[in-house]
């Protein structure tokens, strides 16, 4: 069982673009990889109005954009142009090469999102982008966001990482399980008691082996859950998820 918390970092020259990287492998003593199996990292990101990240390439990264607040405008080398809001989910399967830009318009509101980087199982796969409308589910019900190609999730990444979210008031929840997967819980908003540890927004816990899988949430709590196959084959050829 390993606990983590975020550390903000401002990126200069991009309109107050701030990220708080979370490197799941770094929270495990003696673990030499900054990632944990196919989950390379995820960044808690925010950008003020007028912020812009110009067109830039990615190779061999599977990139999930999970919006929390505001609108992020996206354009890419495949000719797609999208306004991504919390009602939508975007996955960029960079493959052999993919270029995109993103920004928040002047006069808008600050955008907050989580950018997740998954390592694909092999290098130089075909590039593509997925944008879907997210289903509305009752409070306390886990929502399946992302999985591998055969998972049945509304979007896919090309490795064995499944991602869920849930919004709940004071409630007892059971973490979904997949055989052979390890769970990482991240508190997006509010507070939660996970395996006996109280976690606040921006904190989380990696549960391995026989660690407890029960969660108690406080009022207005949002959680993000990763179910990771730690020994899945990966490529380390990614632009971000090396």
C-alpha positions as CSV (number, residue, x, y, z in Angstrom):
1,X,0.0,0.0,0.0
2,X,1.6,3.3,-1.1
3,X,0.3,6.8,-0.6
4,X,0.9,9.8,-2.9
5,X,0.1,13.5,-3.2
6,X,0.6,16.1,-5.8
7,X,3.2,18.8,-6.1
8,X,2.2,21.7,-8.5
9,X,4.6,23.0,-11.2
10,X,4.0,26.1,-13.4
11,X,5.1,25.8,-17.0
12,X,6.3,29.3,-18.2
13,X,5.3,30.9,-21.4
14,X,2.0,29.0,-21.9
15,X,-0.5,31.4,-20.2
16,X,-0.3,30.2,-16.5
17,X,-0.4,26.5,-17.4
18,X,0.2,24.5,-14.2
19,X,0.6,20.8,-13.8
20,X,1.0,18.6,-10.8
21,X,2.6,15.4,-12.1
22,X,1.9,12.1,-10.3
23,X,4.4,9.4,-11.1
24,X,3.0,6.1,-9.7
25,X,6.3,4.2,-9.7
26,X,8.0,6.9,-7.6
27,X,5.8,6.2,-4.6
28,X,7.1,2.6,-4.2
29,X,10.3,2.3,-2.3
30,X,13.0,0.6,-4.5
31,X,10.9,0.8,-7.7
32,X,13.2,2.0,-10.5
33,X,10.5,2.9,-13.0
34,X,8.7,6.2,-12.7
35,X,5.6,4.5,-14.0
36,X,3.7,1.5,-12.7
37,X,3.3,-1.1,-15.5
38,X,1.4,0.5,-18.4
39,X,0.4,3.6,-16.3
40,X,3.2,6.0,-17.0
41,X,1.9,9.1,-15.1
42,X,-1.0,11.4,-14.8
43,X,-1.0,15.2,-14.5
44,X,-3.4,17.4,-12.6
45,X,-3.6,20.3,-15.0
46,X,-5.0,23.8,-15.0
47,X,-4.9,26.7,-17.5
48,X,-6.0,30.2,-17.3
49,X,-8.0,32.0,-20.1
50,X,-5.7,32.9,-22.9
51,X,-3.4,30.0,-22.2
52,X,-2.2,28.0,-25.2
53,X,0.1,25.0,-25.8
54,X,1.1,25.2,-29.4
55,X,1.1,22.2,-31.9
56,X,3.5,19.6,-30.6
57,X,4.1,15.9,-31.4
58,X,3.5,12.7,-29.3
59,X,4.8,9.3,-30.2
60,X,3.7,6.0,-28.6
61,X,1.6,7.6,-25.9
62,X,-2.0,6.8,-25.1
63,X,-3.3,10.1,-23.7
64,X,-6.6,10.4,-21.8
65,X,-8.1,13.9,-21.2
66,X,-10.5,13.9,-18.3
67,X,-12.1,17.3,-17.8
68,X,-13.1,18.5,-14.4
69,X,-14.1,22.1,-15.1
70,X,-14.2,24.6,-17.9
71,X,-13.6,24.0,-21.6
72,X,-10.3,23.0,-23.3
73,X,-10.1,23.5,-27.1
74,X,-8.2,20.9,-29.0
75,X,-7.0,20.6,-32.6
76,X,-4.8,17.9,-34.1
77,X,-2.9,16.8,-37.1
78,X,-5.7,14.4,-38.1
79,X,-7.9,17.4,-38.8
80,X,-10.0,17.1,-35.7
81,X,-11.1,20.2,-33.7
82,X,-13.0,19.7,-30.5
83,X,-14.2,21.6,-27.4
84,X,-13.7,19.3,-24.5
85,X,-15.9,19.8,-21.5
86,X,-16.6,17.6,-18.4
87,X,-19.5,16.0,-20.4
88,X,-16.9,14.6,-22.8
89,X,-13.9,12.3,-22.7
90,X,-11.0,12.4,-25.1
91,X,-8.4,9.7,-25.8
92,X,-5.5,10.4,-28.2
93,X,-3.9,7.2,-29.3
94,X,-0.6,8.8,-30.5
95,X,0.9,5.6,-32.1
96,X,3.7,6.2,-34.5
97,X,3.1,10.0,-34.4
98,X,0.3,12.5,-33.6
99,X,0.4,16.3,-33.2
100,X,-2.0,18.4,-31.3
101,X,-2.5,21.8,-29.6
102,X,-4.8,22.9,-26.8
103,X,-5.8,26.1,-25.1
104,X,-8.4,28.1,-23.2
105,X,-10.0,31.1,-25.0
106,X,-9.7,34.6,-23.6
107,X,-12.9,35.5,-21.8
108,X,-13.5,31.9,-20.8
109,X,-13.0,30.4,-17.4
110,X,-10.1,28.5,-16.0
111,X,-9.9,24.9,-17.2
112,X,-9.0,22.0,-14.9
113,X,-8.4,18.5,-16.1
114,X,-6.4,15.3,-15.5
115,X,-4.2,14.2,-18.4
116,X,-3.4,10.5,-18.2
117,X,-0.5,8.8,-20.0
118,X,-0.6,5.1,-20.7
119,X,2.2,3.1,-22.3
120,X,0.9,1.0,-25.3
121,X,1.9,-2.6,-25.5
122,X,4.0,-2.0,-28.6
123,X,5.5,0.9,-30.5
124,X,4.4,2.6,-33.8
125,X,0.7,1.6,-33.7
126,X,-1.7,3.5,-35.9
127,X,-2.6,7.0,-34.6
128,X,-6.1,8.2,-33.8
129,X,-8.4,10.3,-31.6
130,X,-11.6,9.4,-29.7
131,X,-14.1,11.9,-28.3
132,X,-17.2,10.6,-26.6
133,X,-20.1,11.9,-24.7
134,X,-20.0,10.5,-21.2
135,X,-23.1,8.8,-19.8
136,X,-24.8,10.2,-16.7
137,X,-24.9,7.7,-13.9
138,X,-26.4,7.8,-10.3
139,X,-24.3,9.0,-7.4
140,X,-22.3,6.1,-5.9
141,X,-22.1,4.1,-9.1
142,X,-18.7,3.6,-10.7
143,X,-18.6,4.7,-14.3
144,X,-16.3,2.8,-16.7
145,X,-14.4,5.4,-18.8
146,X,-11.5,3.6,-20.5
147,X,-10.2,0.1,-21.0
148,X,-8.4,-2.1,-23.5
149,X,-9.9,-2.8,-26.9
150,X,-12.1,-5.7,-25.6
151,X,-13.1,-4.1,-22.3
152,X,-16.5,-2.7,-23.4
153,X,-15.6,0.8,-22.1
154,X,-16.7,3.7,-24.2
155,X,-13.0,4.5,-25.1
156,X,-9.9,2.4,-25.4
157,X,-6.2,2.5,-24.8
158,X,-3.9,-0.2,-26.2
159,X,-2.9,-1.8,-23.0
160,X,-4.3,-3.3,-19.8
161,X,-5.4,-0.2,-17.8
162,X,-9.1,0.3,-17.0
163,X,-10.2,3.7,-15.6
164,X,-13.4,4.4,-13.7
165,X,-14.8,7.4,-11.9
166,X,-17.5,7.9,-9.2
167,X,-19.2,10.8,-7.5
168,X,-20.7,10.2,-4.1
169,X,-21.8,11.8,-0.9
170,X,-21.3,10.0,2.4
171,X,-21.3,6.4,1.2
172,X,-19.6,3.0,1.5
173,X,-18.2,1.8,-1.9
174,X,-16.5,-1.3,-3.1
175,X,-13.7,-0.9,-5.6
176,X,-14.4,-2.9,-8.9
177,X,-11.9,-5.7,-9.4
178,X,-10.3,-7.4,-12.5
179,X,-8.3,-10.5,-11.9
180,X,-4.5,-9.7,-11.9
181,X,-5.0,-6.0,-11.6
182,X,-3.8,-3.6,-8.9
183,X,-5.9,-0.6,-8.0
184,X,-4.8,3.0,-7.7
185,X,-7.4,5.4,-6.2
186,X,-7.1,9.1,-6.7
187,X,-9.3,11.6,-4.8
188,X,-10.4,14.3,-7.3
189,X,-12.6,16.3,-4.9
190,X,-13.7,15.9,-1.2
191,X,-12.2,13.3,1.1
192,X,-12.3,9.5,1.3
193,X,-11.2,6.8,3.7
194,X,-9.4,4.1,1.6
195,X,-7.9,1.0,3.3
196,X,-7.9,2.9,6.6
197,X,-6.1,6.0,5.3
198,X,-7.8,9.3,5.1
199,X,-7.2,11.0,1.7
200,X,-7.9,14.5,0.6
201,X,-8.2,16.0,-2.8
202,X,-5.0,15.5,-4.8
203,X,-4.0,12.4,-2.8
204,X,-4.3,8.8,-3.5
205,X,-3.3,5.2,-2.7
206,X,-1.9,2.3,-4.7
207,X,-3.4,-1.0,-3.4
208,X,-1.4,-4.1,-4.2
209,X,-1.7,-7.8,-3.4
210,X,-4.3,-8.3,-0.6
211,X,-4.8,-4.7,0.4
212,X,-8.4,-3.8,1.4
213,X,-10.7,-2.6,-1.4
214,X,-13.4,-0.7,0.6
215,X,-13.9,3.1,0.4
216,X,-15.9,5.4,2.5
217,X,-16.5,8.8,1.0
218,X,-17.4,12.1,2.6
219,X,-19.9,14.6,1.1
220,X,-19.3,15.7,-2.5
221,X,-16.4,13.4,-3.2
222,X,-15.1,12.5,-6.6
223,X,-12.8,9.5,-7.2
224,X,-10.8,8.3,-10.1
225,X,-9.8,4.6,-10.2
226,X,-7.1,2.9,-12.2
227,X,-7.0,-0.9,-12.5
228,X,-3.5,-1.7,-13.7
229,X,-2.0,-5.0,-14.9
230,X,1.5,-4.4,-13.4
231,X,3.3,-7.0,-15.6
232,X,1.7,-6.2,-18.9
233,X,4.1,-5.8,-21.8
234,X,4.8,-2.1,-22.6
235,X,6.9,0.0,-24.9
236,X,9.1,2.7,-23.3
237,X,9.3,4.6,-26.6
238,X,6.7,7.2,-25.7
239,X,7.3,10.9,-25.8
240,X,6.0,11.3,-22.2
241,X,5.4,7.8,-21.0
242,X,8.9,6.4,-21.5
